[in-house]
């Protein structure tokens, strides 16, 4: 399997382990597989039995083998077993799926160590990084940005690992107290928390700017774990397949496979982009429903064909803060596919037009591309307000005894709004456990959510974080100094 850049398809193709450690392409683009492997009905049938008898880790290993040809198959199996196991994940199924009501399911992605869906990818990345760095006798300094959950998931996946440091940028004051406690409470010598002035998009811009400095990136071995790293999306493809297999029956001979839709709360487009990849592989996905909050840039695109990222000042602080993003990094990958992998056009759109305010359907080559996105790719969207989310949390708790966090509530609300337009069961992908958003839960049901035993003392830990201005050079100086002072 070769990997190419969304902005220069003519550049030399790279291997999986190379893009694993590189993250962002040197031309500013994102890595994509040169071709998508195909999921045949026969293969899905085999995987249905594999998941049932051997579990999630075995399925993950088989998906990895389709995309990774420079790590031996036995090693991939061992990596997957280490990543997806109890007690790292609280449930033996890793991703249990429950029925909420007729035609609506919740895929539980928050059984990991930080109670967020990001653990699904980060635990695998931690194992892949440590394996490949050990094989190469190299080290990596991971630079990332988080709007809430990516940071803690990355830090818990990488803490204490050989040859790895983590530098995580967070928007100062924009995360919930629980999210801050999870990250800032860590006192591992290879973990560095940086609170940056501004919003998530400012943090993401700094990450991209540092990564674009080829000399600095090379000297200090800068890598990425944000969803710009394709390995993360690959890990996420697995739970689409697993969820699909759990909510469908094996088709009888001669019957077409059942189709399933997914409703995905998203801001950076990474989670739903994994669904797009699964659909392109041949997983029988009907619709991919993009659920947004008040920061509805993606909703505007899927309804009106206009992609207009907001400024930091225009980005709302909401009760679903992990989605407070107005510049969706992984959106570039889908547009690359939608424009028939036109790297020159993709480079113009995301390297120039986005910086100048955005683009519309005409810039994609006309309405034909939007039609492809909506029909062949299956995308549609919806949005919610704070009042919608609070009401949904209260109603779902009262009617079904199921407590969801505000991001998942956004997904449930949008799924129910669009259910009449979708002719298939809908799986809402859970984002996090309610304990991470206690204030909103208390507003909805009149009391704070129960704290799982494994998080009982997290709020009492001493905080370890450095405040920095929104300045690329200041971040570079901090990274360089920290690397020189420490030895992983």
N, C-alpha and C positions, 0 to 999 in steps of 0.2 A: 504494500500500500504506500503510495506516494502522497505527499501533501504539498499544496500550492497556496499562494497568497491571493487574497481577494483583489489585490491591487496590481499584481504583476504575474499573470498566469504563465508568462514565458520564462520566468526565473527558474533556476535549478530547483527541481523538486527535492523535498527533504523527507527523511525517515520519521517515524513516530517518536522515537526517543530524542531526536534532535528538536522537534517542535515542542516536546514535553518540557525540555529545559530552556527553550528560547522564549516561548510564550507569544510575544508579538513579533510579527514579521519585520525585518529591517526597513521595508518600504512603508511601514505604518499600517499595512493591511493585517488581516486575520487569516490564520491557516485553516485550510479546508481539505478534506480528502479529495484526491483527483477524481475519484468515482465513488459512488455509494454502493456498498455491497448489497445484494438482494436477499430479502427474506421470502423464501418460497413457502407455500402452504405446508409442504412436507417438513421443512425446517421448523416452522412454528409448531407443528404437531410434535416434533421431537422435543422442542423446548418446553412445551406444555407438560410433558411427562418428566422432564429433567427438573423443572421448578417444583413439581409436586413431590418428587421422591428425593431429590438431592439439595433443593433449596436455592435461595437467592444467589449465594456466592458462586454456585456452579453455573447458573445462568449468566452472571456477570462475566465469568471467565470465557464463556463461549462468544459473547458479544465482543469482548476484547480481542479475541483471536481473529475476528473479521477485519480488524483495523490495525493490528499490531503484528508485524512480521519480523521484528528485530529483537524480540524477547522470546525465549523458548516457551512453548505451550505449557510445559509443566511449571515453569516459573510464574506464568500468568495465573495459573490455577492456584498456586500457593499465595500469590499476592492478593487475589480476590478473597481467599479464605481468611487471610489476616485482616483484611479491610472490613468484611461483612460477617461479623460474629458477635455473639453475646459474650461478655456483658458490655462490649463497646456500644452495641445497640440493645435497647431495652426489651425488644420483642424478637423472638426466634424467627419470625417471618421476615424480619428486617423492614419490609414494606407491607404491612397489613392493609387490606381494603375493606371498608365497611359500607353497607347500604344505608343511606339516609332515608330515602323514600323512593317510590317508583321512579326508576330511570335516573336516579341521582346517587352517586357514590362519592366517598372521600378516600383518596389514596393517602395513607398516613406516612409522611416522609420525615417526621420529626422525632423518631425514636433514638436518634444518635446522641452523642455526648453533649451537644450544645442545644438540643431541642429545636433544631432548625433543619430545613430541607438541604441546606448547604453541606451538612455532614455526609450526605449521600455521595457527593463527589469528593469532598476533601479527604475523607478517610482513605479512599483509593489513591488519591494524589500523593498523600503522605507515604504510602507504601511504594508507589512507583518512583517517586523522587529518591527515597532512601536506597532503593534497589539500584537504580541507574547510576546515581552518584557514587555508590560503593563500587560498582563495576568499572567506572571510569576513574576512580580515585580523584574526584573533583568535589568542589563545594558549590553551593548556590545561595544567593541572598535574595529571598523572595520579597518583592515589593508589591503591595496590593492596596486597594481602597475598599472601604465597606460603608454601606448605608445602614448596617445593623447586624446582619447575621454572617456574612462572608468572613469577616475578620475573626470572630470567635471560632468559627468552624475551622478556619485555616490554622489558627494558633493551637487549637487543641489537637489538630491532626499532625502538626509539625513539632510541637514542643518536645524537647529532649532528644530529637533525632540527630544522628550524626551528619555532619557536613552541611547543615541547613541553619540559616538565620531567617527570621521573618520581621519585616518592617511594614506595619499596617497603618495606613492613614484613615482617620475617622473625622467626620465633620463635627467640630466642637459643639457640644450641647444638643446635638440632633438625635442622639440615640436614647432609648429608654434606660432608666436606672439599672434594670436587670442586664440589658445588653452591655452597658458600660462595665458593670461589675464582672461579667463573664470574661471580658477582655482585659481590663485594667487590673483585675485581681491576680493575674498570672505573674509569677516572679521567676520565670525560667530565664537563664542567661542568654538563650538564643531568640528571645521574643522581645520586640521593641514596638511599643504603641506610641503613635504620634497623633495628637489632636490638632487638626488643621483649621484655621479660620475659613468659614464658608460652608458650602453644602457638598453633598456627595459628588456632584459633577466636577467641582473644583478639585477634589481629591483624585478623581479619575483622570482629570486633565494633567495633574502633576505626575501621576504614574506613567501616562503616555509620553509626557515630555522627557522624563528621565529615561524611559525605554528607547526613545528616539535618539538619544545621545549615544551613538554607537561606541565611542571611545570609553565613556563612563561605564556603559553597560558591560563592555568587555573586561575592563580593568577590575570591576567589582562583581563580576559574575551575577548580574541582575536577572532574575527570572520572575515569573508571574503565576499566581494561582487564581486570579479573577477569571471570570468566564471568557476573557479573551483567550485563555488557554484551552485549546480544543479538547485536551484530555478530560477536562471537567464536563464538557458537553457529552463526551463519549460515556462517561460514568452515568450521566443523567438519562441517556437513551435507555439504559437497562430498566429503570423503573417504569417507563412507559410500556415496555414490552411485558414486564411482570404484571403490571396493573391490568393491561389488556387481557392477558391470559387468565387472570383471576375473575374477571367479570363476564367472560364469555364461555361458551361451551364449545367443545371440539365439533366442527361441522361434520354432518353425515356425508357419506360418499356422494359426490356430485353436487353438493350444496356449496354456495358461496360462503366464505367466512363472515361472521357477524362484524359489523363496524361499530366503533366506539368513538365518542368525542371526548376531548379533554378541555377543561376550563382552568386556565393557569393565571393566578395573580402574578403580575410581572411589572418590572420597571426597566430593567436592563436587557430584557429580551433573551436572557440566557436560558432560563428554564423552558420557555415555550419554543426556543430555537432547537432544543434537544428533541422536542416533539416533532418539529418540522423535519429534522434529520430522520427520525424513526419512520415518519410517513413516507419520506423519499426512499427509504430502504424497502418499503412495501408493507409495513405494519398497517392493518386495515383501520386506519384512523379516518373518521368522517370529518369532523370540524375541529379546528384548533381555536378555542375561544380565548382571546386576550382580555384579561380583566385588569383594569387600571383604577387608580383612585383619582383625586382631584388633579393630580399631575397626569393629564390625559393626552399627552403628545401622541402615543401610539394609537389610542382610540380615534383621534382625529385623522390619522393616516388611513386606518382601515375603513373609516366611514367616508372621508372626503378626499383621500388621496394626497393629502398635504402633510409633509413631515417638517415641523417647525420646532426644533428644540428651544427650550426656554433658557433665559439667563438664570444665574443663581438667585437674583432678586425676585424673579418670577416663579421660582420653584417653591411650592407650598410645603410647609411643615404640617404633616397630617398624622392621624392616629394609626396609619399603616406606614411607618417611616421607612421600612426597607424598600418601599416602592416610590420614595420621594426622589425620583430620577427623571430628568427631562432629556437626556441624551443617551439613547439606548445602544450600547456598544455592539451587542450581537445582532442588532438589526441589519448591520452591514452584510452579515453572512446570508441572511434570507434574500436580501436585495440582489446579492451576487448570483444566487440561484435563479431568482425571478427574471433577471435580465440575461438569462442563458449564459451565465458566467462570463459576462463582459467585464473584464478586469479594468479596461481603460475607463469605461463609464463608471464603474464602482469607485475607482480612484478619484474621478472628477466629483462624484456626488459627495463622498465622505471626506475627501482630502481638501475640497475647495468649497462646494456649495453649502455643506453643513456649517462651515465656519462663517459663511456669509448670510446665514439665516435659515437655510434648509432647502428643500426641493419639493416638487409636486409631481403628479402623475405624468404630465407632459415631459418632464425631464427624464422619466424612465423609458421613454420611447412610445408613450401614448397609453390610452385606456386599455389596450390589449394586455399590458403587463399587470395592471390592476385586476383585470378579469382573471388572469392566471392565478394571482395571489389569492383571490377570493374563491375560485372554483377548484382549480387543480391542487393548489396548496391548502385550501379549506379554511383560510383565516377569516374570522369575524371578531367583533370586540364589543365590550360594554364598559361601563364605568360606575363608580359608586361614590357617595358622599359619606361623611362621618356619620350622619344620621342614619343612612342606609345600613352601614356596618353595625352600628350599635343595635338597631332594631333587629337585624338578622341574627346577631349573637344571642339576643334575648329570646327571640322566637324559636330558634333551633334548639336552644337549651330547654325552653319550656315544653316544646312539642316532642322532642326526640331524646332529651337527656344527654345531648352531645354539646360540649363546650368547645368553641373554636376561637382562634385568635383573630384579630381584625383583618389581617391579610387574607386568611382563608375565608372569612366572612365576606370579603369583597368578591372572592371567587364564587361562593355559594349564591350571593345576591345576583351576580351577573348571569350565572348559569340558569337560575330560575327565571330571570327576565327573558332569556333567549330560548328557553326550553321549547316553546311552541314553534320555533323556527328550525329546530334541530331534530332530525328523524332518527336519533340513536341515543343510547344511554350516555350520560355525561359523568365523567370522573373529574371531580374537583381535586386538584393537587394541593394538599395541605402545605402550608408554609412554615409554621412554627407552633409550639405549644402555647396555650394561653398565658402561662406563668410569665412569659417574657413581656407581656403588655397588661400588667395588672390594673393600671388606672382605667383603661378603656373597658376592661372586663368588669370592673367594679361599677362603672357607669351603667353598663348594660344590665347586669343581674343583681346589683346591690351589694355585692361582696367580692373581695379579691379571690382570684383562683387559688386552688390548693397548690402548694409548692411540692413538687415531687421530692422524695427523700434525698435523691442524689444531688439536689441543688439547695439543700436546707441551709447551708452556711455560706452561700456564695456572696450574699450582700455584706458580710462582715469582713471580707478580706481587704487588706491594705491595697491602695490603688498605685499602679506603676504606669505613668503616662507622661509624655513630654509635649508641651504646647509649642506649636510653631506657626509662623505666619504662612499665608497662602503664597509661597515663593519657592520656585523650583530649586534655586541655588541653595536656599536654606535647608531643604530636604536632602539635597545631595551632600552638603557638608555634614549633616547629622549622620547619614549613612556611612560616609567615608570614615568619620571619626569612630563610629561604633565598631566598624569592621577592624580598624587598626587596633582598637582597645581590647577586642575579644578574640578568642580562638574557640571555634565550635568543636 
